[in-house]
Amino acid sequence: MRAPSKFLMQQHGSFTIEVKGRTIEICAFAAWNEQTSKQFTQSYMDLARHLSGAPWACLINLLEWELGTGEILQVGQKLNAWSFENNQRFSAIICGTSLHRQLIEKIQEPTKSIEHQYYTEVEPAQQWLRSLALYV
């Protein structure tokens, strides 16, 4: 039997990501693997580069997210540091469980200069970002 010469790992989990005003709105779905994390990072950075000239925010909806594999902590911390260097100043995070919040707090720990607000529903998070004139 011949050894395989190539392995293909399929993406597991998904996300939507779009810009609304000066906010990147993210919805995460299911459990993420490394491929999903990489695809998300690339998509996020591509959008954020267009906002980096002035302060901007993220609206992160984790209500349907089922966490991810072990490397998500390091990926998240690097992405958060990059975001701060590129002018992200606010983050509205919607999470339904304390486990989600604990993980996100760990990811965001090194970048305490970004103001993070936690919510359990979408509308109050959107209202807060609207009050900062960052969300439409």
C-alpha positions in Angstrom: 0.0 0.0 0.0 1.3 3.4 -1.0 1.6 6.1 1.6 -0.7 9.1 0.8 1.2 12.1 -0.6 -1.4 14.7 0.5 -3.9 15.2 3.3 -6.8 17.6 3.1 -8.4 18.9 6.3 -11.8 20.4 5.8 -13.0 23.5 7.5 -15.3 22.8 10.5 -17.6 25.5 11.8 -18.3 28.7 10.0 -18.7 32.5 10.3 -20.1 35.5 8.7 -18.1 38.7 8.7 -19.0 42.2 7.3 -18.3 45.8 7.8 -21.2 48.1 9.1 -20.0 51.6 9.5 -16.7 51.5 11.4 -17.6 48.1 12.9 -16.7 44.6 11.8 -19.7 42.4 12.6 -18.9 38.8 13.2 -21.2 35.8 13.8 -19.5 32.5 14.7 -21.2 29.1 14.2 -20.5 25.6 15.4 -17.1 24.4 16.6 -14.1 25.8 14.8 -11.0 23.8 13.8 -7.6 25.2 12.7 -8.7 25.7 9.1 -11.7 27.8 10.1 -9.5 29.9 12.5 -7.0 30.6 9.6 -9.8 31.5 7.2 -11.4 33.8 9.7 -8.1 35.5 10.5 -7.4 36.2 6.8 -11.0 37.5 6.2 -10.9 39.7 9.4 -7.5 41.2 8.6 -8.5 42.0 5.0 -11.6 43.9 6.2 -9.8 45.6 9.2 -7.1 47.0 7.0 -9.7 49.3 5.4 -10.7 50.7 8.8 -7.3 51.2 10.4 -7.1 54.9 9.6 -9.3 55.8 12.5 -10.7 54.1 15.6 -13.1 51.1 14.9 -14.9 48.4 16.7 -16.0 44.7 16.5 -19.4 43.3 17.2 -18.9 39.6 17.9 -21.9 37.3 18.2 -21.0 34.0 19.8 -24.5 32.8 20.6 -24.2 29.9 18.1 -20.5 29.2 18.5 -19.4 26.0 20.1 -15.8 27.0 20.9 -12.8 25.7 19.0 -9.6 23.6 19.1 -6.7 24.4 21.4 -4.8 26.8 19.2 -7.7 29.3 19.3 -6.3 31.0 22.4 -3.0 31.9 20.7 -4.6 32.8 17.4 -7.1 35.1 19.2 -4.4 36.8 21.3 -2.3 37.5 18.2 -5.2 38.8 16.3 -6.3 41.0 19.2 -2.8 42.5 19.4 -2.8 43.1 15.7 -6.2 44.7 15.9 -5.1 47.1 18.6 -2.0 48.1 16.6 -4.4 48.8 13.7 -6.7 51.1 15.7 -9.4 48.8 17.1 -10.6 50.5 20.3 -14.0 48.9 21.1 -15.5 45.4 21.2 -19.1 44.4 21.9 -19.2 40.7 22.6 -22.5 38.8 22.7 -22.2 35.4 24.5 -24.7 33.2 26.1 -22.5 31.2 28.4 -19.9 32.0 31.0 -17.5 29.5 29.3 -17.6 31.7 26.1 -17.0 34.8 28.2 -14.1 33.2 30.1 -12.4 32.2 26.9 -12.8 35.6 25.3 -11.5 37.3 28.4 -8.4 35.1 28.3 -7.9 36.0 24.6 -8.3 39.7 25.3 -6.2 39.8 28.5 -3.0 41.1 26.8 -4.8 44.0 25.0 -6.6 45.7 27.9 -6.5 48.9 25.9 -9.4 47.8 23.8 -12.7 48.6 25.6 -14.7 45.3 25.8 -18.4 45.2 26.7 -20.3 41.9 27.2 -23.9 41.3 26.3 -26.3 38.4 26.2 -28.5 39.9 23.4 -27.6 41.6 20.1 -29.7 44.8 20.3 -28.0 46.3 23.4 -24.5 45.6 21.8 -25.6 47.4 18.6 -27.0 50.3 20.6 -23.7 50.8 22.5 -21.7 50.9 19.3 -24.3 53.3 17.7 -23.8 55.6 20.8 -20.1 55.7 19.8 -21.0 56.5 16.2 -19.3 53.3 15.0 -22.2 51.2 13.9 -25.0 51.7 11.3 
